[in-house]
Amino acid sequence: MRRLKFSLLPGIWFFVFNFYLFAGGQPGDENKKYVLVIHGGAGGINRGDITDSVKKLYLAGLEEALKTGEEILKNGGSSLDAVEKVIRYFEDDPQFNAGRGAVLTSDGTAELDASIMSGIDKSAGAVASVTRIKNPISAARAVMEKSPHVLLAGTGAEKFAEANGLELVDNKYFITDAQMNSWQKRKAALDKKGTVGAVAMDMNGNLAAGTSTGGMMMKMPGRIGDAPIIGAGTYADNNTCAVSCTGWGEKFIKNAVAFHVSALMEYKNYTLKEAVDEIMLKKLSKGDGGLIAIDKNGNYYMEYTTQSMFRGVVNSEGKKEFKIWED
């Protein structure tokens, strides 16, 4: 009788499992969750620097970006897809310094950088100093998935993007009247200096991070910041966290900021907050920038040393928030 009892168990579980699926469930649904954190750049914008109407436009942009990514995640899509779609939204929105609306070089042209990384196997792709790729973040993903390389730059990246069916545009497409006016005045006051980025965890627990930027206003042609540098401005590892940075790129490159957050968690068992706080305290100074991050358990953290950081978060537990300043 005892042997018969155990022989029936597989059949019983098979019946329960199939009844659950028939009812519309999936194994482990009750434990599945998603998180999306975004940023639209950190900088020196004070409350009095922008009008209420402009503030509303920025917040509306952050909210729409969150909706774009959440729609993917809540329907079981991948963190990589969510990150790419969010950043494509930012690249198409002229309010932000990525894609159309990017700040200009000292020559008055737009040069764009972007990177993306999967936490599953730490595969990554990036493009730098591109001037004709409409959505650099998608080109970065193509480099990751369709080439043996991590980083392609300049005309080589553009030829690769075109060969893989991505849209190329004239450089004038990226240059808005507002950015041209700022360039002509040779100042960046009130300008959108920040990089854009996103980090996400999908329902399968996979992490991804991506970053895209037009760089620094009046930068030298050919200057590349941290956004396309894996480990500096972008990093993702399913064992630790996903990170996207924004700010003074040279400081983030020199200190490998994104990687060090992960390393502190992996080698010293720091929590996400502990790792971020230590890096921000020891490696960055006031005004250098900020970052957003998610750990493998879905905890998120956003921190910055500037006066403001455009940022937002949404998750499966009902959290939804987007801000420019602290309150």
VOLO-606649 format. One record per residue (C-alpha): residue number from 1; residue in three letters; z, y, x. Coordinates in steps of 0.2 Angstrom, whole numbers, always signed. Layout:
REM residues N
{pos: NUM code: ala up: Z north: Y east: X}
...
END
This chain:
REM residues 327
{pos: 1 code: met up: +0 north: +0 east: +0}
{pos: 2 code: arg up: +4 north: +12 east: +14}
{pos: 3 code: arg up: -13 north: +9 east: +22}
{pos: 4 code: leu up: -22 north: +12 east: +5}
{pos: 5 code: lys up: -12 north: +28 east: +2}
{pos: 6 code: phe up: -19 north: +36 east: +18}
{pos: 7 code: ser up: -36 north: +29 east: +15}
{pos: 8 code: leu up: -37 north: +40 east: -1}
{pos: 9 code: leu up: -32 north: +56 east: +8}
{pos: 10 code: pro up: -49 north: +60 east: +15}
{pos: 11 code: gly up: -57 north: +58 east: -3}
{pos: 12 code: ile up: -43 north: +69 east: -11}
{pos: 13 code: trp up: -46 north: +83 east: +2}
{pos: 14 code: phe up: -65 north: +81 east: +0}
{pos: 15 code: phe up: -62 north: +84 east: -19}
{pos: 16 code: val up: -51 north: +99 east: -16}
{pos: 17 code: phe up: -62 north: +107 east: -3}
{pos: 18 code: asn up: -78 north: +105 east: -14}
{pos: 19 code: phe up: -69 north: +112 east: -30}
{pos: 20 code: tyr up: -64 north: +127 east: -19}
{pos: 21 code: leu up: -81 north: +130 east: -14}
{pos: 22 code: phe up: -88 north: +128 east: -31}
{pos: 23 code: ala up: -76 north: +141 east: -37}
{pos: 24 code: gly up: -84 north: +153 east: -25}
{pos: 25 code: gly up: -71 north: +152 east: -11}
{pos: 26 code: gln up: -73 north: +149 east: +8}
{pos: 27 code: pro up: -61 north: +140 east: +19}
{pos: 28 code: gly up: -49 north: +152 east: +26}
{pos: 29 code: asp up: -55 north: +167 east: +15}
{pos: 30 code: glu up: -37 north: +172 east: +12}
{pos: 31 code: asn up: -34 north: +175 east: +31}
{pos: 32 code: lys up: -50 north: +184 east: +34}
{pos: 33 code: lys up: -50 north: +202 east: +38}
{pos: 34 code: tyr up: -61 north: +216 east: +45}
{pos: 35 code: val up: -58 north: +232 east: +54}
{pos: 36 code: leu up: -70 north: +247 east: +58}
{pos: 37 code: val up: -65 north: +262 east: +69}
{pos: 38 code: ile up: -77 north: +276 east: +73}
{pos: 39 code: his up: -78 north: +292 east: +83}
{pos: 40 code: gly up: -89 north: +307 east: +82}
{pos: 41 code: gly up: -83 north: +314 east: +99}
{pos: 42 code: ala up: -68 north: +322 east: +106}
{pos: 43 code: gly up: -68 north: +341 east: +111}
{pos: 44 code: gly up: -60 north: +358 east: +111}
{pos: 45 code: ile up: -63 north: +362 east: +93}
{pos: 46 code: asn up: -49 north: +371 east: +85}
{pos: 47 code: arg up: -46 north: +373 east: +66}
{pos: 48 code: gly up: -51 north: +391 east: +66}
{pos: 49 code: asp up: -67 north: +387 east: +76}
{pos: 50 code: ile up: -77 north: +380 east: +61}
{pos: 51 code: thr up: -78 north: +385 east: +43}
{pos: 52 code: asp up: -71 north: +375 east: +28}
{pos: 53 code: ser up: -89 north: +371 east: +23}
{pos: 54 code: val up: -94 north: +365 east: +40}
{pos: 55 code: lys up: -78 north: +355 east: +41}
{pos: 56 code: lys up: -83 north: +346 east: +25}
{pos: 57 code: leu up: -100 north: +342 east: +32}
{pos: 58 code: tyr up: -92 north: +334 east: +47}
{pos: 59 code: leu up: -79 north: +324 east: +36}
{pos: 60 code: ala up: -93 north: +319 east: +24}
{pos: 61 code: gly up: -103 north: +312 east: +39}
{pos: 62 code: leu up: -88 north: +302 east: +45}
{pos: 63 code: glu up: -85 north: +295 east: +28}
{pos: 64 code: glu up: -103 north: +290 east: +26}
{pos: 65 code: ala up: -103 north: +281 east: +43}
{pos: 66 code: leu up: -88 north: +272 east: +38}
{pos: 67 code: lys up: -96 north: +266 east: +22}
{pos: 68 code: thr up: -111 north: +261 east: +31}
{pos: 69 code: gly up: -101 north: +249 east: +42}
{pos: 70 code: glu up: -89 north: +243 east: +29}
{pos: 71 code: glu up: -103 north: +237 east: +18}
{pos: 72 code: ile up: -109 north: +225 east: +32}
{pos: 73 code: leu up: -91 north: +219 east: +36}
{pos: 74 code: lys up: -85 north: +216 east: +19}
{pos: 75 code: asn up: -100 north: +206 east: +14}
{pos: 76 code: gly up: -97 north: +194 east: +29}
{pos: 77 code: gly up: -109 north: +203 east: +41}
{pos: 78 code: ser up: -106 north: +203 east: +60}
{pos: 79 code: ser up: -96 north: +216 east: +70}
{pos: 80 code: leu up: -111 north: +219 east: +81}
{pos: 81 code: asp up: -122 north: +223 east: +66}
{pos: 82 code: ala up: -109 north: +235 east: +59}
{pos: 83 code: val up: -107 north: +244 east: +76}
{pos: 84 code: glu up: -126 north: +246 east: +78}
{pos: 85 code: lys up: -128 north: +253 east: +60}
{pos: 86 code: val up: -114 north: +265 east: +61}
{pos: 87 code: ile up: -121 north: +272 east: +77}
{pos: 88 code: arg up: -138 north: +273 east: +71}
{pos: 89 code: tyr up: -131 north: +284 east: +56}
{pos: 90 code: phe up: -123 north: +295 east: +69}
{pos: 91 code: glu up: -139 north: +296 east: +79}
{pos: 92 code: asp up: -149 north: +301 east: +64}
{pos: 93 code: asp up: -136 north: +315 east: +58}
{pos: 94 code: pro up: -139 north: +331 east: +68}
{pos: 95 code: gln up: -121 north: +336 east: +66}
{pos: 96 code: phe up: -116 north: +324 east: +80}
{pos: 97 code: asn up: -121 north: +323 east: +99}
{pos: 98 code: ala up: -131 north: +308 east: +99}
{pos: 99 code: gly up: -150 north: +306 east: +94}
{pos: 100 code: arg up: -156 north: +320 east: +84}
{pos: 101 code: gly up: -144 north: +335 east: +87}
{pos: 102 code: ala up: -140 north: +329 east: +105}
{pos: 103 code: val up: -135 north: +343 east: +117}
{pos: 104 code: leu up: -148 north: +349 east: +129}
{pos: 105 code: thr up: -150 north: +348 east: +148}
{pos: 106 code: ser up: -152 north: +363 east: +159}
{pos: 107 code: asp up: -170 north: +361 east: +157}
{pos: 108 code: gly up: -169 north: +362 east: +138}
{pos: 109 code: thr up: -173 north: +344 east: +135}
{pos: 110 code: ala up: -163 north: +329 east: +127}
{pos: 111 code: glu up: -159 north: +314 east: +137}
{pos: 112 code: leu up: -150 north: +300 east: +128}
{pos: 113 code: asp up: -138 north: +286 east: +133}
{pos: 114 code: ala up: -131 north: +271 east: +123}
{pos: 115 code: ser up: -123 north: +254 east: +125}
{pos: 116 code: ile up: -117 north: +240 east: +115}
{pos: 117 code: met up: -107 north: +225 east: +119}
{pos: 118 code: ser up: -102 north: +209 east: +110}
{pos: 119 code: gly up: -84 north: +202 east: +112}
{pos: 120 code: ile up: -90 north: +184 east: +109}
{pos: 121 code: asp up: -97 north: +181 east: +127}
{pos: 122 code: lys up: -96 north: +199 east: +134}
{pos: 123 code: ser up: -115 north: +200 east: +133}
{pos: 124 code: ala up: -120 north: +219 east: +134}
{pos: 125 code: gly up: -135 north: +230 east: +134}
{pos: 126 code: ala up: -138 north: +249 east: +138}
{pos: 127 code: val up: -151 north: +262 east: +140}
{pos: 128 code: ala up: -149 north: +278 east: +150}
{pos: 129 code: ser up: -159 north: +295 east: +152}
{pos: 130 code: val up: -171 north: +290 east: +138}
{pos: 131 code: thr up: -181 north: +305 east: +130}
{pos: 132 code: arg up: -192 north: +296 east: +116}
{pos: 133 code: ile up: -182 north: +282 east: +109}
{pos: 134 code: lys up: -177 north: +287 east: +91}
{pos: 135 code: asn up: -162 north: +276 east: +90}
{pos: 136 code: pro up: -155 north: +272 east: +108}
{pos: 137 code: ile up: -141 north: +261 east: +101}
{pos: 138 code: ser up: -155 north: +249 east: +94}
{pos: 139 code: ala up: -164 north: +249 east: +111}
{pos: 140 code: ala up: -147 north: +245 east: +120}
{pos: 141 code: arg up: -145 north: +230 east: +108}
{pos: 142 code: ala up: -163 north: +225 east: +112}
{pos: 143 code: val up: -159 north: +225 east: +131}
{pos: 144 code: met up: -144 north: +214 east: +127}
{pos: 145 code: glu up: -154 north: +201 east: +117}
{pos: 146 code: lys up: -171 north: +202 east: +123}
{pos: 147 code: ser up: -170 north: +205 east: +142}
{pos: 148 code: pro up: -161 north: +197 east: +157}
{pos: 149 code: his up: -154 north: +214 east: +161}
{pos: 150 code: val up: -139 north: +225 east: +155}
{pos: 151 code: leu up: -145 north: +243 east: +159}
{pos: 152 code: leu up: -163 north: +250 east: +158}
{pos: 153 code: ala up: -166 north: +268 east: +161}
{pos: 154 code: gly up: -180 north: +282 east: +159}
{pos: 155 code: thr up: -198 north: +277 east: +156}
{pos: 156 code: gly up: -194 north: +259 east: +159}
{pos: 157 code: ala up: -182 north: +258 east: +145}
{pos: 158 code: glu up: -194 north: +267 east: +134}
{pos: 159 code: lys up: -209 north: +255 east: +138}
{pos: 160 code: phe up: -197 north: +240 east: +134}
{pos: 161 code: ala up: -191 north: +248 east: +118}
{pos: 162 code: glu up: -209 north: +251 east: +112}
{pos: 163 code: ala up: -214 north: +233 east: +117}
{pos: 164 code: asn up: -200 north: +227 east: +106}
{pos: 165 code: gly up: -206 north: +237 east: +90}
{pos: 166 code: leu up: -193 north: +251 east: +91}
{pos: 167 code: glu up: -199 north: +269 east: +86}
{pos: 168 code: leu up: -203 north: +282 east: +99}
{pos: 169 code: val up: -203 north: +300 east: +95}
{pos: 170 code: asp up: -208 north: +316 east: +104}
{pos: 171 code: asn up: -193 north: +324 east: +113}
{pos: 172 code: lys up: -194 north: +339 east: +101}
{pos: 173 code: tyr up: -187 north: +328 east: +87}
{pos: 174 code: phe up: -170 north: +327 east: +95}
{pos: 175 code: ile up: -169 north: +346 east: +97}
{pos: 176 code: thr up: -162 north: +355 east: +82}
{pos: 177 code: asp up: -162 north: +374 east: +80}
{pos: 178 code: ala up: -143 north: +375 east: +82}
{pos: 179 code: gln up: -144 north: +366 east: +99}
{pos: 180 code: met up: -158 north: +376 east: +105}
{pos: 181 code: asn up: -149 north: +392 east: +101}
{pos: 182 code: ser up: -134 north: +386 east: +110}
{pos: 183 code: trp up: -144 north: +381 east: +125}
{pos: 184 code: gln up: -153 north: +399 east: +125}
{pos: 185 code: lys up: -136 north: +407 east: +125}
{pos: 186 code: arg up: -131 north: +395 east: +140}
{pos: 187 code: lys up: -114 north: +390 east: +132}
{pos: 188 code: ala up: -107 north: +376 east: +123}
{pos: 189 code: ala up: -94 north: +386 east: +113}
{pos: 190 code: leu up: -92 north: +378 east: +95}
{pos: 191 code: asp up: -105 north: +365 east: +100}
{pos: 192 code: lys up: -103 north: +347 east: +96}
{pos: 193 code: lys up: -100 north: +340 east: +114}
{pos: 194 code: gly up: -93 north: +323 east: +109}
{pos: 195 code: thr up: -101 north: +306 east: +111}
{pos: 196 code: val up: -101 north: +295 east: +96}
{pos: 197 code: gly up: -95 north: +277 east: +95}
{pos: 198 code: ala up: -89 north: +262 east: +85}
{pos: 199 code: val up: -78 north: +247 east: +87}
{pos: 200 code: ala up: -77 north: +233 east: +74}
{pos: 201 code: met up: -69 north: +216 east: +70}
{pos: 202 code: asp up: -78 north: +205 east: +58}
{pos: 203 code: met up: -72 north: +191 east: +46}
{pos: 204 code: asn up: -75 north: +178 east: +60}
{pos: 205 code: gly up: -63 north: +188 east: +72}
{pos: 206 code: asn up: -77 north: +193 east: +83}
{pos: 207 code: leu up: -76 north: +210 east: +91}
{pos: 208 code: ala up: -90 north: +222 east: +96}
{pos: 209 code: ala up: -91 north: +240 east: +103}
{pos: 210 code: gly up: -105 north: +253 east: +105}
{pos: 211 code: thr up: -107 north: +271 east: +111}
{pos: 212 code: ser up: -121 north: +283 east: +111}
{pos: 213 code: thr up: -123 north: +301 east: +117}
{pos: 214 code: gly up: -133 north: +316 east: +122}
{pos: 215 code: gly up: -121 north: +319 east: +136}
{pos: 216 code: met up: -115 north: +336 east: +142}
{pos: 217 code: met up: -122 north: +353 east: +137}
{pos: 218 code: met up: -132 north: +360 east: +152}
{pos: 219 code: lys up: -131 north: +344 east: +162}
{pos: 220 code: met up: -143 north: +341 east: +176}
{pos: 221 code: pro up: -158 north: +331 east: +171}
{pos: 222 code: gly up: -155 north: +313 east: +176}
{pos: 223 code: arg up: -136 north: +314 east: +174}
{pos: 224 code: ile up: -129 north: +299 east: +166}
{pos: 225 code: gly up: -111 north: +298 east: +159}
{pos: 226 code: asp up: -100 north: +284 east: +154}
{pos: 227 code: ala up: -108 north: +280 east: +137}
{pos: 228 code: pro up: -121 north: +267 east: +144}
{pos: 229 code: ile up: -109 north: +261 east: +158}
{pos: 230 code: ile up: -101 north: +244 east: +153}
{pos: 231 code: gly up: -83 north: +245 east: +157}
{pos: 232 code: ala up: -82 north: +264 east: +158}
{pos: 233 code: gly up: -87 north: +270 east: +140}
{pos: 234 code: thr up: -89 north: +253 east: +131}
{pos: 235 code: tyr up: -81 north: +236 east: +132}
{pos: 236 code: ala up: -78 north: +221 east: +121}
{pos: 237 code: asp up: -69 north: +204 east: +124}
{pos: 238 code: asn up: -63 north: +193 east: +110}
{pos: 239 code: asn up: -48 north: +188 east: +120}
{pos: 240 code: thr up: -42 north: +206 east: +121}
{pos: 241 code: cys up: -50 north: +221 east: +112}
{pos: 242 code: ala up: -65 north: +232 east: +109}
{pos: 243 code: val up: -66 north: +250 east: +116}
{pos: 244 code: ser up: -77 north: +265 east: +114}
{pos: 245 code: cys up: -74 north: +281 east: +124}
{pos: 246 code: thr up: -78 north: +299 east: +122}
{pos: 247 code: gly up: -76 north: +314 east: +134}
{pos: 248 code: trp up: -79 north: +319 east: +152}
{pos: 249 code: gly up: -90 north: +304 east: +157}
{pos: 250 code: glu up: -87 north: +306 east: +176}
{pos: 251 code: lys up: -68 north: +303 east: +174}
{pos: 252 code: phe up: -71 north: +288 east: +163}
{pos: 253 code: ile up: -83 north: +280 east: +175}
{pos: 254 code: lys up: -72 north: +283 east: +190}
{pos: 255 code: asn up: -57 north: +275 east: +181}
{pos: 256 code: ala up: -66 north: +261 east: +172}
{pos: 257 code: val up: -56 north: +266 east: +157}
{pos: 258 code: ala up: -63 north: +254 east: +144}
{pos: 259 code: phe up: -61 north: +239 east: +155}
{pos: 260 code: his up: -44 north: +244 east: +161}
{pos: 261 code: val up: -37 north: +244 east: +143}
{pos: 262 code: ser up: -43 north: +226 east: +141}
{pos: 263 code: ala up: -37 north: +221 east: +159}
{pos: 264 code: leu up: -19 north: +227 east: +155}
{pos: 265 code: met up: -19 north: +217 east: +139}
{pos: 266 code: glu up: -26 north: +201 east: +148}
{pos: 267 code: tyr up: -16 north: +202 east: +164}
{pos: 268 code: lys up: +0 north: +211 east: +159}
{pos: 269 code: asn up: +1 north: +206 east: +141}
{pos: 270 code: tyr up: +2 north: +224 east: +135}
{pos: 271 code: thr up: -1 north: +228 east: +117}
{pos: 272 code: leu up: -16 north: +238 east: +113}
{pos: 273 code: lys up: -6 north: +254 east: +111}
{pos: 274 code: glu up: +4 north: +251 east: +127}
{pos: 275 code: ala up: -13 north: +248 east: +137}
{pos: 276 code: val up: -21 north: +264 east: +129}
{pos: 277 code: asp up: -6 north: +275 east: +132}
{pos: 278 code: glu up: -4 north: +269 east: +150}
{pos: 279 code: ile up: -23 north: +273 east: +154}
{pos: 280 code: met up: -22 north: +289 east: +145}
{pos: 281 code: leu up: -6 north: +294 east: +154}
{pos: 282 code: lys up: -11 north: +288 east: +172}
{pos: 283 code: lys up: -30 north: +290 east: +172}
{pos: 284 code: leu up: -34 north: +305 east: +161}
{pos: 285 code: ser up: -28 north: +323 east: +160}
{pos: 286 code: lys up: -27 north: +335 east: +146}
{pos: 287 code: gly up: -44 north: +339 east: +139}
{pos: 288 code: asp up: -53 north: +324 east: +147}
{pos: 289 code: gly up: -57 north: +315 east: +131}
{pos: 290 code: gly up: -51 north: +300 east: +120}
{pos: 291 code: leu up: -55 north: +283 east: +114}
{pos: 292 code: ile up: -54 north: +271 east: +99}
{pos: 293 code: ala up: -50 north: +253 east: +101}
{pos: 294 code: ile up: -46 north: +237 east: +91}
{pos: 295 code: asp up: -37 north: +221 east: +97}
{pos: 296 code: lys up: -41 north: +203 east: +93}
{pos: 297 code: asn up: -28 north: +203 east: +79}
{pos: 298 code: gly up: -36 north: +218 east: +70}
{pos: 299 code: asn up: -24 north: +231 east: +76}
{pos: 300 code: tyr up: -32 north: +248 east: +80}
{pos: 301 code: tyr up: -28 north: +263 east: +90}
{pos: 302 code: met up: -35 north: +280 east: +92}
{pos: 303 code: glu up: -30 north: +292 east: +106}
{pos: 304 code: tyr up: -36 north: +308 east: +114}
{pos: 305 code: thr up: -31 north: +322 east: +126}
{pos: 306 code: thr up: -42 north: +335 east: +119}
{pos: 307 code: gln up: -38 north: +347 east: +104}
{pos: 308 code: ser up: -48 north: +337 east: +92}
{pos: 309 code: met up: -57 north: +320 east: +90}
{pos: 310 code: phe up: -69 north: +316 east: +75}
{pos: 311 code: arg up: -63 north: +299 east: +70}
{pos: 312 code: gly up: -60 north: +287 east: +56}
{pos: 313 code: val up: -55 north: +269 east: +51}
{pos: 314 code: val up: -57 north: +257 east: +37}
{pos: 315 code: asn up: -51 north: +239 east: +35}
{pos: 316 code: ser up: -50 north: +225 east: +22}
{pos: 317 code: glu up: -32 north: +229 east: +18}
{pos: 318 code: gly up: -37 north: +245 east: +9}
{pos: 319 code: lys up: -35 north: +258 east: +24}
{pos: 320 code: lys up: -47 north: +272 east: +24}
{pos: 321 code: glu up: -45 north: +288 east: +34}
{pos: 322 code: phe up: -56 north: +300 east: +43}
{pos: 323 code: lys up: -49 north: +316 east: +53}
{pos: 324 code: ile up: -54 north: +329 east: +65}
{pos: 325 code: trp up: -36 north: +335 east: +70}
{pos: 326 code: glu up: -19 north: +327 east: +69}
{pos: 327 code: asp up: -16 north: +332 east: +51}
END
